[in-house]
């Protein structure tokens, strides 16, 4: 079977580059480990690990082109020229990725300096997903059917009058489907489609890429500074690097309730809004609106980016509630890039351990607003809950 390749080093989510830029500035000596979690209990065929290994090895040949560098300099002026020079000289090191297979189970781990390994997660997941469908010889809908399905979706969002972002790189069916989806959204998106988190496709669309930071930013800060101050110092360090740019804060690394206790007036004013990634979206919106009112801030001047397993019905329900209360946009992933007549994969690659400068290796924790999204060892989860006073 042919190896699956990525065509560009920018075929990745934007928040990976924004975090990499920040890590280089603030934590150049930190080391991390990531691990693959097969949430959907997918069965991988014999030889899958070898296919993945070949695809991972091929990533070493990717380089940032001059055209790509000029694109980033134009659309992302908050990325330092020194960082763009670094990225131009960067290449994936396949030795940072360990892959093995026992029966139908695969194990994938990544280890190395955080500033280097941070770019692996999204391409690895995209490769695993595409190879899974190829190696199992699963036949998707044809291009015209996918195009028509996508057109119907974006037409409905246009009629709803909401802003839609494409967030589907990690669990896409394939590069070809992802490309087709973006082409269709670009053609028929009207006022609703405002762009993609995938930097490569944002460049193809001649738009700025969308995104800020991920859970791992907060998870690392908890290991470095402690659970109680992780949110606060994460936001402070983000502000150090970006000032007021990239101002959508992720709330649910240690539950939204804990986050808002630390999201004081300074940060509530400075950040443009927050992102919802777990838990009931209506309850979340109510909490956000109440928080801004408590801070004496007009909620209509702020925004929520919703990004948790969205489809049209969920988006409509959320939009109906938030209308005239707070600004909103919707990051839709798998429902765009892997709605092809086959079951979508359910998997993640998460930060598992960190080794901050001059500190030993230690496990990291995420305490989502949905318990089944928690990550970390039972011992570390219990410790985090104890420290944060979460029952």
Backbone torsions as a table, in degrees:
resi	resn	phi	psi	omega
1	UNK	NA	141.9	-177.7
2	UNK	-69.6	149.1	177.9
3	UNK	-74.6	143.9	176.3
4	UNK	-90.3	129.3	-176.8
5	UNK	-115.3	152.4	164.8
6	UNK	-93.3	145.6	-174.9
7	UNK	-94.7	-14.2	-176.2
8	UNK	-150.5	146.1	176.0
9	UNK	-69.9	-17.1	177.4
10	UNK	-87.5	1.0	176.7
11	UNK	-75.9	75.5	-170.5
12	UNK	-162.6	161.9	177.1
13	UNK	-76.7	143.1	-173.6
14	UNK	-60.0	-36.2	-176.2
15	UNK	-64.1	-19.0	175.8
16	UNK	-68.4	-38.2	179.3
17	UNK	-75.4	-39.2	178.7
18	UNK	-65.2	-39.0	177.3
19	UNK	-70.4	-39.7	178.5
20	UNK	-59.0	-43.9	177.1
21	UNK	-56.6	-44.7	-179.2
22	UNK	-70.0	-39.0	179.9
23	UNK	-63.7	-42.6	178.7
24	UNK	-58.6	-39.5	-178.1
25	UNK	-73.2	-39.2	-168.5
26	UNK	-108.6	-30.4	-173.3
27	UNK	-135.7	54.5	-173.4
28	UNK	-66.5	-17.4	-177.7
29	UNK	-102.4	-3.9	-177.1
30	UNK	-69.5	142.9	175.3
31	UNK	-117.6	154.0	-177.7
32	UNK	-144.2	164.8	169.9
33	UNK	-129.7	143.4	174.0
34	UNK	-121.6	153.5	178.0
35	UNK	-138.9	146.6	178.3
36	UNK	-83.2	132.4	177.7
37	UNK	-120.8	118.3	-177.7
38	UNK	-90.9	76.0	-175.4
39	UNK	-61.4	-34.8	-176.5
40	UNK	-85.5	4.4	-178.9
41	UNK	52.0	41.3	-179.2
42	UNK	-67.9	144.3	-179.4
43	UNK	-98.2	118.6	-178.1
44	UNK	-96.6	133.5	-176.9
45	UNK	-71.7	161.8	178.0
46	UNK	-56.3	138.2	178.3
47	UNK	85.8	1.3	-177.4
48	UNK	-62.5	-41.4	-178.7
49	UNK	-59.2	-37.0	179.0
50	UNK	-68.0	-40.3	176.7
51	UNK	-60.8	-44.4	-179.8
52	UNK	-65.7	-41.0	178.8
53	UNK	-58.1	-44.3	179.8
54	UNK	-63.3	-39.9	179.3
55	UNK	-68.0	-39.9	177.8
56	UNK	-64.1	-43.5	178.9
57	UNK	-59.6	-35.6	-177.8
58	UNK	-68.0	-23.4	179.6
59	UNK	-63.6	-23.0	-178.6
60	UNK	-61.6	-19.3	-178.0
61	UNK	-85.3	-10.6	-177.8
62	UNK	-73.9	140.4	175.4
63	UNK	-140.0	150.3	174.2
64	UNK	-69.2	125.6	179.6
65	UNK	-84.1	165.1	178.3
66	UNK	-61.9	-39.5	178.9
67	UNK	-63.0	-41.3	178.7
68	UNK	-66.5	-39.5	178.4
69	UNK	-63.8	-42.7	178.5
70	UNK	-64.4	-36.8	177.2
71	UNK	-60.9	-48.5	179.9
72	UNK	-62.2	-41.7	-179.8
73	UNK	-62.3	-35.7	-177.7
74	UNK	-76.9	-46.7	-172.9
75	UNK	-90.4	-17.2	-176.0
76	UNK	-129.8	65.5	-174.7
77	UNK	-64.3	-14.9	178.3
78	UNK	-79.7	-7.5	172.2
79	UNK	-85.0	122.3	-175.8
80	UNK	-60.7	145.5	173.4
81	UNK	-55.9	-33.9	178.5
82	UNK	-65.0	-35.4	177.3
83	UNK	-68.0	-42.1	179.1
84	UNK	-63.7	-35.5	173.9
85	UNK	-64.1	-43.9	176.6
86	UNK	-57.6	-47.1	-177.4
87	UNK	-64.3	-33.0	178.0
88	UNK	-65.7	-29.6	178.9
89	UNK	-94.6	-3.6	-176.3
90	UNK	-77.3	144.3	168.1
91	UNK	-142.1	147.8	174.9
92	UNK	-63.5	138.9	175.3
93	UNK	-109.5	101.5	-176.2
94	UNK	-59.7	-19.1	179.2
95	UNK	-69.2	-13.8	177.1
96	UNK	-76.5	-11.6	-176.6
97	UNK	-111.5	125.0	176.4
98	UNK	-107.7	130.5	-177.1
99	UNK	-131.3	130.8	175.9
100	UNK	-145.2	165.2	-178.6
101	UNK	-143.3	132.8	171.9
102	UNK	-126.1	111.2	-175.7
103	UNK	62.3	-124.4	-178.8
104	UNK	-96.7	6.9	-179.8
105	UNK	-102.2	135.6	173.5
106	UNK	-112.1	149.8	175.0
107	UNK	-122.2	127.3	179.3
108	UNK	-131.5	123.5	176.2
109	UNK	-132.0	154.0	178.2
110	UNK	-129.3	137.7	178.3
111	UNK	-146.6	139.3	176.7
112	UNK	160.2	-167.5	176.8
113	UNK	-63.4	137.1	-175.9
114	UNK	-59.7	-39.7	-176.1
115	UNK	-65.0	-20.6	178.2
116	UNK	-95.4	-47.9	-171.4
117	UNK	-76.4	-12.4	-176.6
118	UNK	-60.8	-23.8	-178.1
119	UNK	-84.0	-5.4	-173.4
120	UNK	-76.7	-37.3	-166.6
121	UNK	-51.7	-55.2	-172.4
122	UNK	-68.4	-48.7	177.3
123	UNK	-60.9	-37.6	178.3
124	UNK	-61.0	-45.4	-179.8
125	UNK	-65.3	-40.6	178.7
126	UNK	-62.9	-39.4	178.4
127	UNK	-67.6	-45.0	179.7
128	UNK	-58.4	-44.8	-178.2
129	UNK	-64.4	-50.3	-177.9
130	UNK	-62.8	-42.6	179.3
131	UNK	-67.1	-32.4	178.6
132	UNK	-60.2	-47.6	-179.1
133	UNK	-68.7	-39.4	178.9
134	UNK	-65.4	-47.9	-173.7
135	UNK	-70.8	-24.0	176.2
136	UNK	-92.9	3.4	177.0
137	UNK	54.4	43.3	-179.4
138	UNK	-89.2	130.7	-174.4
139	UNK	-98.1	123.8	179.9
140	UNK	-89.6	173.2	171.1
141	UNK	-60.0	154.3	179.0
142	UNK	-75.4	169.5	-174.1
143	UNK	-58.1	-42.8	-177.5
144	UNK	-64.4	-39.7	179.5
145	UNK	-65.4	-41.8	178.7
146	UNK	-65.3	-42.1	179.0
147	UNK	-61.5	-44.3	-179.3
148	UNK	-66.0	-40.8	178.5
149	UNK	-62.3	-43.9	179.7
150	UNK	-66.2	-40.9	178.3
151	UNK	-61.3	-42.8	178.7
152	UNK	-61.4	-41.4	-179.8
153	UNK	-63.4	-50.6	-174.8
154	UNK	-70.4	-29.6	174.1
155	UNK	-60.8	-42.7	179.4
156	UNK	-65.8	-39.4	178.4
157	UNK	-67.6	-36.1	176.5
158	UNK	-61.6	-43.9	179.2
159	UNK	-65.3	-31.5	177.7
160	UNK	-74.5	-22.6	177.4
161	UNK	76.1	31.7	-178.5
162	UNK	-108.2	159.8	178.0
163	UNK	-91.6	128.5	-174.8
164	UNK	-118.7	132.2	175.3
165	UNK	-115.5	143.0	177.0
166	UNK	-93.8	118.4	-174.4
167	UNK	-120.1	29.3	-164.1
168	UNK	-101.4	22.9	-175.0
169	UNK	-64.6	-45.7	-166.4
170	UNK	-64.1	-39.6	-177.0
171	UNK	-118.6	33.1	178.7
172	UNK	-67.2	156.0	175.4
173	UNK	-65.9	-44.8	-176.5
174	UNK	-168.9	165.5	175.1
175	UNK	-59.0	-43.3	-176.6
176	UNK	-60.6	-43.5	178.5
177	UNK	-66.1	-42.5	179.3
178	UNK	-58.8	-43.8	178.7
179	UNK	-62.2	-44.6	-179.5
180	UNK	-63.8	-41.4	179.0
181	UNK	-61.1	-47.1	-178.6
182	UNK	-66.7	-37.1	177.0
183	UNK	-62.9	-42.6	-180.0
184	UNK	-67.2	-43.6	179.1
185	UNK	-64.2	-38.8	178.8
186	UNK	-64.5	-38.4	-176.8
187	UNK	-75.2	-41.8	-172.0
188	UNK	-113.9	7.0	-171.7
189	UNK	-68.0	-22.1	179.4
190	UNK	54.7	-136.0	179.6
191	UNK	-83.3	-15.0	-173.1
192	UNK	-78.1	-45.9	-174.0
193	UNK	-77.0	113.8	-177.3
194	UNK	-107.9	-0.9	173.7
195	UNK	140.5	-170.4	-173.9
196	UNK	-131.9	153.9	174.3
197	UNK	-82.0	-12.4	179.9
198	UNK	-81.7	119.3	-172.3
199	UNK	-67.0	-39.4	179.1
200	UNK	-60.5	-48.3	-178.8
201	UNK	-73.9	-28.0	172.8
202	UNK	-62.3	-41.0	177.8
203	UNK	-65.5	-41.9	176.5
204	UNK	-59.9	-39.2	179.9
205	UNK	-79.2	-7.4	-177.0
206	UNK	58.9	44.7	176.9
207	UNK	-130.2	166.0	176.1
208	UNK	-76.2	145.2	177.3
209	UNK	-75.0	156.2	-174.1
210	UNK	-117.8	139.4	177.7
211	UNK	145.0	165.7	177.9
212	UNK	-134.2	-84.5	-177.7
213	UNK	-139.8	169.4	-177.4
214	UNK	-121.2	178.2	-179.0
215	UNK	-57.0	-33.9	-174.9
216	UNK	-61.3	-27.3	177.7
217	UNK	-60.3	-45.2	-179.6
218	UNK	-75.7	-36.8	-179.6
219	UNK	-63.2	-41.2	177.5
220	UNK	-64.5	-43.2	-178.6
221	UNK	-62.4	-32.9	176.6
222	UNK	-64.9	-39.5	178.3
223	UNK	-68.4	-36.8	-177.5
224	UNK	-77.8	-40.3	-169.7
225	UNK	-120.1	-14.2	-178.6
226	UNK	110.7	151.0	-175.8
227	UNK	-62.2	-38.3	-172.7
228	UNK	-65.3	-30.8	-176.7
229	UNK	-110.6	7.2	-173.9
230	UNK	-59.5	-47.8	-179.5
231	UNK	-61.8	-47.5	-175.4
232	UNK	-61.2	-49.3	-177.1
233	UNK	-72.0	-31.2	175.2
234	UNK	-59.3	-46.0	179.4
235	UNK	-67.7	-40.1	179.3
236	UNK	-62.1	-44.6	179.9
237	UNK	-68.4	-35.3	176.6
238	UNK	-62.9	-40.7	178.6
239	UNK	-66.2	-37.1	177.3
240	UNK	-57.7	-40.1	-176.1
241	UNK	-82.8	-39.9	-169.3
242	UNK	-115.6	-0.9	-178.5
243	UNK	59.2	-120.5	178.9
244	UNK	-98.9	-0.6	179.5
245	UNK	-76.9	161.1	176.5
246	UNK	52.5	54.0	-167.6
247	UNK	-99.4	41.5	171.4
248	UNK	-109.7	116.7	-174.2
249	UNK	-94.8	136.2	176.7
250	UNK	-85.6	131.3	-166.8
251	UNK	-104.1	-18.3	-161.7
252	UNK	-108.2	23.2	178.6
253	UNK	-68.1	-36.5	177.0
254	UNK	-128.0	43.9	-177.2
255	UNK	71.9	143.6	-178.1
256	UNK	-63.5	-36.1	-179.0
257	UNK	-60.4	-46.5	177.7
258	UNK	-62.7	-41.1	-178.7
259	UNK	-58.7	-48.6	-175.7
260	UNK	-69.1	-22.9	173.4
261	UNK	-65.4	-24.9	-177.9
262	UNK	-107.7	-6.8	-179.6
263	UNK	-85.0	78.1	-170.8
264	UNK	-74.4	-176.0	-174.0
265	UNK	-62.2	-38.0	179.7
266	UNK	-58.0	-52.0	-177.1
267	UNK	-75.2	-32.2	176.8
268	UNK	-62.3	-34.6	177.5
269	UNK	-79.4	-40.3	-174.2
270	UNK	-70.0	-43.3	-178.1
271	UNK	-81.4	140.8	-176.9
272	UNK	-68.8	-24.1	-178.1
273	UNK	170.4	-161.6	-173.8
274	UNK	-136.0	162.4	177.8
275	UNK	-113.2	136.3	176.9
276	UNK	-99.7	126.7	-176.8
277	UNK	-133.5	-2.7	177.0
278	UNK	-163.6	159.6	179.7
279	UNK	84.1	175.9	-177.5
280	UNK	-67.2	122.0	-174.1
281	UNK	-68.2	-31.8	179.8
282	UNK	-71.3	-44.0	175.9
283	UNK	-59.6	-40.1	178.7
284	UNK	-61.5	-48.3	-179.6
285	UNK	-59.4	-40.9	178.1
286	UNK	-60.7	-43.3	179.1
287	UNK	-63.6	-42.3	-178.5
288	UNK	-64.3	-47.1	-179.4
289	UNK	-62.5	-42.4	178.2
290	UNK	-63.4	-39.1	-179.8
291	UNK	-63.1	-48.0	-179.2
292	UNK	-64.4	-39.8	177.2
293	UNK	-61.2	-41.7	178.9
294	UNK	-61.2	-34.6	-179.1
295	UNK	-83.6	-0.1	-178.6
296	UNK	74.3	26.4	-178.7
297	UNK	-112.5	133.8	178.1
298	UNK	-68.2	116.2	-179.6
299	UNK	-57.3	-28.2	-178.5
300	UNK	-69.0	-12.3	176.5
301	UNK	-89.1	-3.6	-177.6
302	UNK	-118.1	172.1	-175.0
303	UNK	-136.6	151.8	169.2
304	UNK	-116.9	130.0	170.7
305	UNK	-100.4	112.8	178.7
306	UNK	-89.7	134.9	-174.2
307	UNK	-147.7	22.7	-174.3
308	UNK	-105.1	97.9	172.3
309	UNK	48.2	56.3	-173.2
310	UNK	-87.7	148.0	166.6
311	UNK	-140.8	-178.3	-173.5
312	UNK	-59.1	-45.2	-177.0
313	UNK	-60.7	-42.3	177.9
314	UNK	-65.5	-43.7	-178.7
315	UNK	-61.3	-44.5	-179.6
316	UNK	-62.0	-43.5	179.7
317	UNK	-60.9	-45.2	-179.8
318	UNK	-66.3	-44.6	-178.0
319	UNK	-62.9	-40.5	178.7
320	UNK	-60.8	-38.2	-179.6
321	UNK	-73.1	-43.7	-172.2
322	UNK	-80.2	-15.6	-176.9
323	UNK	-51.3	127.7	178.2
324	UNK	66.5	9.7	177.1
325	UNK	-110.6	-40.5	-176.7
326	UNK	-159.8	149.9	176.9
327	UNK	-69.7	152.6	-176.5
328	UNK	-150.6	153.4	168.4
329	UNK	-146.3	166.2	-170.7
330	UNK	-132.7	118.1	176.3
331	UNK	-92.2	110.2	-176.4
332	UNK	-108.0	125.8	-175.0
333	UNK	-107.0	-94.8	-172.4
334	UNK	-58.8	-33.3	-178.9
335	UNK	-64.5	-19.9	171.4
336	UNK	-92.6	-56.0	-165.2
337	UNK	-89.6	-6.1	176.4
338	UNK	-141.2	38.5	172.8
339	UNK	-106.2	77.4	-168.8
340	UNK	-127.8	22.0	179.4
341	UNK	87.2	9.0	178.0
342	UNK	-127.4	154.5	174.9
343	UNK	-61.2	131.0	177.8
344	UNK	-74.2	146.7	178.2
345	UNK	-72.6	149.2	175.6
346	UNK	-123.9	99.3	-176.5
347	UNK	-154.7	160.1	175.5
348	UNK	-143.4	160.5	165.1
349	UNK	-122.6	121.0	-173.2
350	UNK	-123.4	151.2	169.6
351	UNK	-61.1	129.6	-178.8
352	UNK	-114.1	-35.6	-177.1
353	UNK	-144.0	150.8	175.5
354	UNK	-133.8	155.3	173.4
355	UNK	-133.6	82.2	176.8
356	UNK	-59.9	161.9	-177.8
357	UNK	-53.7	126.4	177.0
358	UNK	65.0	20.3	176.2
359	UNK	-126.8	148.2	-178.6
360	UNK	-70.7	165.9	174.6
361	UNK	-61.0	138.3	175.5
362	UNK	-149.5	148.9	179.2
363	UNK	-70.3	152.1	177.4
364	UNK	-113.1	163.0	-171.8
365	UNK	-133.7	144.0	167.8
366	UNK	-127.1	124.5	178.9
367	UNK	-110.5	85.7	-176.0
368	UNK	-67.7	166.4	171.7
369	UNK	-74.7	-8.1	171.2
370	UNK	-117.9	122.2	-172.7
371	UNK	-60.3	-32.1	-178.1
372	UNK	-74.0	-4.3	175.8
373	UNK	-100.9	1.2	177.1
374	UNK	-64.2	143.8	174.1
375	UNK	-131.3	153.2	-178.0
376	UNK	123.8	166.1	177.9
377	UNK	-71.8	154.0	178.1
378	UNK	-54.8	-37.5	-178.9
379	UNK	-65.1	-45.5	-178.6
380	UNK	-69.7	-37.2	177.2
381	UNK	-62.3	-43.3	178.9
382	UNK	-62.8	-41.1	179.0
383	UNK	-63.4	-46.3	-179.2
384	UNK	-60.7	-43.5	179.3
385	UNK	-63.7	-37.9	179.5
386	UNK	-65.8	-46.5	-178.7
387	UNK	-64.0	-39.0	-175.2
388	UNK	-89.7	-6.1	179.4
389	UNK	72.7	32.2	178.9
390	UNK	-95.3	128.2	-179.4
391	UNK	-88.4	NA	NA
